[in-house]
């Protein structure tokens, strides 16, 4: 029986061509902090402490008596239009469609010889060569992921398991009253029935006002499924770290060595005392929109903070000092590497919001601070995202009189000649 497909209209994507003002990377007096000095100070606080999100395994729970939230009820969000919206590079792309930017081929020093958290395998520093690729400008958003779910019917692992991990301070009293277990290594992490990507804090929450925030509660397998559907893939750890550095050499953060250049917040991190009090001085006490804060030198937003990001690599803490070309990590393993830190990272507990920092989770793990972004070798900015049964065909198919070739499944909407160029 033939399949008739009614194609009523085509939606034309208008790509804005306004120029982009990337954050200034010139050296200023307050930037004159050496990597070794900064990381040595941090390591004294972080060697034995963690926010515990790498311990989120469903077999690592203990029974606890939880009478009250760990997060202070007085921790109000101090969002400031003057502080956040007035920063360089803040608002210039809010009307642009989803896109990718070119990350040019090159070499860089991966890792660090002055690890903030030595047990994570941040060192030794080694020279790595990376081919060019295109990377999502921002983390995959709730809106992006909703399109994927609507097109494919994908059910996340959190939905299959029936629960996911949520930070205690984000839960309502009604939800907490039903919970009798916590993560042994980090009791502020709770397994919440009904928590998933569309209910980030449990069944009584939703994402209606957070469609432009990063999708959360996605496992490594969920992230891989999305990237495959979109014609992309997860970045390797080397690709991710190279992109995170934004063209800067041997710096702590995507913008330099100073966490708050000129007194400005450049990332969504925990402000206050972890895990009991978050002042929200950067504007947020949980996730922020995916294009908040200034972009790095390649035009990438929120490469540190906001949400952890999955990579394709298996976890390993032993690295060669040999010069490498496009390394992909071990062939097998137990955990997958995640990078970038999240809104829960604080220097005293989780100093992992540095380019060289890293952590891990089992591939089926999901949590309220874990997301992802994709990359592609193809020179595309927007992709025609079709239902899974259509894009999975390996050869051209006749659909209602229209022949769709593999190459035509992508819209080459805007060609670029230089790295970091965006709409």
N, C-alpha and C positions, 0 to 999 in steps of 0.2 A: 504494500500500500504506500502510495506516495505521501510525502509530508508537505502540507501547504503552509507556508509561513507568510503571514501578512506583514509587509513592511510599510507602515503607514507614513512614516516621516523619518527624515534624517536630522539629527541634532548636530548643528555646527558648533564647534568649539572655537571660541574667540580667545586668542592668546594675547594677553596684554604685553606691550613691548616697551614698557617704561624701564628706564635704566635702574640699576641697583647700586646702592651706596653701601658697600661692605664696611664692616667695622674697621676702624683705623688700627693698623698694626705697628705704627711707629713707636720707637722706644721713648718712654717718658720716665721721669725721675722715679715714680712709684713702681715702675716695672723692673727696676734694676735689682731684682732679687734672684739669686742663683738657684738653679734647680736643687742642688745638693742641700743648700740651707733650708729651703722650704720643706723638702721631703723629710729631712732629718728631724725637724721640729714635729711634723705630723706623725712620723713613725712612732715616736715615743707615746703617742696617745692611742694608736690604732693597732699595734702589734697583737694585742690580746683581746681586742674588742671588735664587735661586728653588729650590724643591724639585724643579723640573723636570717636574711632572706636566702642565703645559700643553703640554709638548713631546712628549707621547706620541702620535706618529704612526707608522704602520707603515712609512713611507718615510724615517724619520729615524734609521735604525739604522747602527751602525758595528761592525766586528769588533774584539773586545777579548780580552785574555788576563786572565782573572779567576782568581786563585789562591786568594783567600780572601774571606770575607764582609766587607762594609764595617761591619756591625754587630758590636759587641763581643760575644763569647760570654759575657762576664760581666754583660751587661745584664739582670739578673734583675728580674722584676716585683715591685714592693714594694707589693702590695695591702694596704691597711689597713682593716679593718672600722671601726675608730674614726674614721678620716679620711673615708672615702667614705659608709658607711652611716649615719653619725651626722649628716650635714649636713641642714640645713633642706630640706624638700621632697623628700627622697631616696626614701623607700620607700612613699609613701602611695597609689600607684596600680599596684603590681605585679600585683595580682589583677584589674585591670580589663580588659575586652576592648578590642580595637582600636577607636579612636574618632577623632572630629574635634572641634575646638573652634571656636567662632565668633570670627572676627577682625572687630571692628566697623569700619564705614566711618569714614574720617577722612582727615586730611591729615598729611603729615610732610615733613621735609627729607631728601631722598634724596641719597646720595653725601656727599662732604666737600670742604671747601675747603682741608683740610690732609692731602692724600693720603699714605698710608704708602708706596704704590707708584705714583707718578704715571703711569708708562707703561701702567698697567692701565685708565686712564680712570675713576678713582674720583671725579673732580670734573668740573665744578663742582657745588657743592651746589645743588639746585633743589627747589621746592615741588611736591609731587605729591599728588593726591587719589586715593584708592582706595575702591572700593565694598566692602561687606562680603562676606566669603566664609568658608568653613569649611576648616580645614587639618588634615591628619593631625597628631596629637599627637607622633608620633615618625617617624623615618625608616622606610621600608618595610623590614621585617625579612626574614631568610631564610625564616622560616615563612610570612610573607605571600606572598612571591614563589613559594614552593613550591606553595602553593594555586593560584596563577595558572598555573603550568606544568602542574600536574596536570589542571587544568580545560580548558586550551586546547592543550596540546602545544607551547607556544611554545618556539622554539629561539633562544637569544640570539646576538648577532653574534659574541661571543667564541667560542662553540661553532662557528659557521659558519666563522670565520676559522681556528679551530684553536689560537689562542693569545690571550693577554692580557698586560698589563704588571703585573709584581709587583716590589715593592721587594726589592733584593738581600738585605737582612738577615733577611728572613722565609723564605728558601728553604732547603731541606735541601741538603746537599753533593751528594747523588745527583742532584737536579734541576739544580743549578748546573753540575755537570760536563758536562751535555749542551748548555749554552748557549754560543754563540760570538759573540753580538752584544749590544749595549747601545744605549741611547738616546744619541746623540752629545752632546746638550746636558746630559745628566744620567746618567752611567754607572751610577748605583745603580739605575736602572730597567731591568729586563730583560724581553724578550719570552719568555714561558714557554709552551711547548706543553702543552696540557691544562689550563691555568688558566682557570677560568670561575666562575660564581656558586656552584656547589656544590663547587668545588675551588679555593678562594681562593689557595692557595700552590702550585698545580700538582697533577699527578695523584696524588701521595702524600699529599694533604691532603683534609679533608672539613669539613662544617659541623655534624656531629652534636652537638657541644657548643656550637654558636653559632647556634642557631635564633632566639634573641632579639637577635642582632646585626644591623646593617644589611646588606642584600644588597649585594654588590659586583660588579664586573666586568659592570655593565649599561651599555649604550650609551644615548644619548639616545633612540634608536628603541625600545629595549627598555623604557625607562622610560615612554615615551608609550604603548606597547602595554599595559602594566600599568594605567596610569591609565585608559585608555579602557575596558578590561575591567571595572574597578572602578566605572565611572560617574563618574569624576573626570577631572582633567587636571593637567598640570604648572603650577606657579605662574609668573607673569611675574616678571622680576627685581624690579620695583617691589613686587609683592605679597609676594614672599619677603622682601625687605629690611624692608618695613613690619612684617611678622609677626615678623621676627627681633628688632626693637627692643623688642617687648613692651610698647608704650605709653610707653617712655622717649624723651625728646627729645634728639637730638644727643649720643649716647653711643657709646663705642667698641664695647662688647660688649652682649649681650642683658641683662646685669645691671648695667651701669654702666661706669665708666672704669678701675676697678682690676681687674687680671687675677686676683688672688687675694684677694678680700675676706676679712678676718679670718683670713688664712692658709689658706683653703680652696681646693681646685681646683674650678672650675666648668665645666671642659671637658676633653675628652680630646685633649691636644696632646703634641708631642714634648718630653720633658724630658731635658736633657743637652746633648751636642754633636752637632749634625746634620752628616753622616749616619752618624757612626761609633759613637755611644754614646747609648742611650736608657735612662735610669735607671728609667723607669716610676713616677716618684714620684706621678703622678696615679692610679695603680692599673693602668695598661695600657700595653703596648708596641705593640699594634695596636688593632683596634676594641674597643669596649665595648658592653654591652647598650644597646638603643635608648632605654631609660628610665633611664640612669645620669645622675648629676649633677642639680642642681636645675633645675626648669623656669623659663622666663622669665615675665614678667608676664601672658602670654596662656595659660600652661600648656603651652608647647611645649618639648620636650626636645632637647638636642644641636643647636641651631640653628647653633652654631659648633663646630668640631672633630669628631672621630669620622670622618665621611665627607663628602666634598664632595657637594653636591646640585645636580642638573640643574635649570635653569629653561627656560622655553619661548622665551626671547629669543635672537635672533641677536646675535653679538658686535659691539660697536661701541665705540670709545673717544672719540667726539666727541658731546657732549650739549648740548642747548639749555638755556638758563637760563629759558626760558618756563615758566609754570605749566602743569602737565599733569594730565590726568584719565585714569586707568587706562592708562598707556602700555604698549605691547606691544613696543617695540624696533623695529629695522629690519624691512622686509618680506622681505629676503633677506640672505644672508651665507654665510660659509664655516664658522665655528665657532659653537657655542652657549655661552651663559653658564652658568657654574656658580658656586655661592656657598657660603660657610661654612667653607672650609678642612677639614682632616682631622687625624687622629692623627699625621700626618707633618709638620705645620706647626710651625715653630720661628721665633722672632722674628728670628734671624740669617739665615734662608734663605727663609722663606715667611710673612711677617707678613700673612696673608690670613684670619685667624680673627676679623676685625672685621666688623661689620654692613655697612659700606660697601665692604669689600674684594670683589674679584671676580676671576675667571679664566675661561679658556675651553678647550674641546677640540672637535675635530671630532665630528660627531654619531655616527660609528661607533666612537669611542674607548671603551675600557674599561680599568679599572685596579683595583688592590687597595685603593684608597682613595676610590672614586667610587660614590655611590649616589643616592638621591632620596627625596622625599616628594610627596604629591599634595594638591590642593585641590579644592573643589567649591562651587558657588553654592547647592546644595541643602541644606536643613536636615535633615541626616541624620547619624547617628553610626556606625551599622553598615550595611553594604550586603550585600544578598543576592547573592553572587558566583556566577553560574551559568556553565556552559560557554559559550565564545565564540559558538557557533552559535545559542544561545538568546537571548543578550542583544543580538545584532546585528540582530534583526528590528526593523523600524521600526513595525510595527503589531501589534495583538493577534493571537495565534496560539492555535489550539485544540490543546492537548497532552494526549492521553489523557483527554479530557473536562474538563480544567481550562483556563480562559481566563486568560492572564497579560497584564495590561495593563502598559504601560510604567511607570506610576506605582507599580504594585504590586511592581516589582522591587526596591524599597528598603524597608527596615524603619525606620520612624520610631520609634526606640526611646526617645528621650528628648528632650523639647522644652526649649529654653533661652530665658531671657529676658534674660540678661546675658552680656557677652563674657567669654571665658576660663573659663566655667563647665564643669566636667567631672564625671565620675562619682565 
